[in-house]
Amino acid sequence: GLARATYAALHSGSASDLVLLDDPLSAVDANVSRCLFYDCILNGLAGKTRILTTHHTGFLSECDLIVVMDH
């Protein structure tokens, strides 16, 4: 899903201004997570509203708004 969203944003001029990402970094190691976050989510999807659910707290400093859900 992340690859398709990034490709569409970069190559087809996707009309969607909103991208919902449901923990796309959960099944990869720390190095791949870092690459995916910076290369795809921040740069590849730049100009889009990105809503990301994640357990990776190391990326929170790069976010504009953080919502913590408990229970």
SULHUMO-V89560 format. One record per backbone hydrogen bond with DSSP energy under -1.0 kcal/mol. CO is the residue of the C=O (numbers start at 1). NH is the residue of the N-H. Records with the same first field share a line. If there is no record, write none. Layout:
CO->NH  NH
//
This chain:
1->5
2->6
3->7
4->8
5->9
6->10
7->11
8->12  14
17->49
19->51
21->23  53
23->26
29->33
30->34
31->35
32->36
33->37
34->38
35->39
36->40  41
37->42
38->43
39->44
40->45
43->46
45->48
49->19
51->21
53->23
55->57
56->59
57->60
59->62
60->63
//
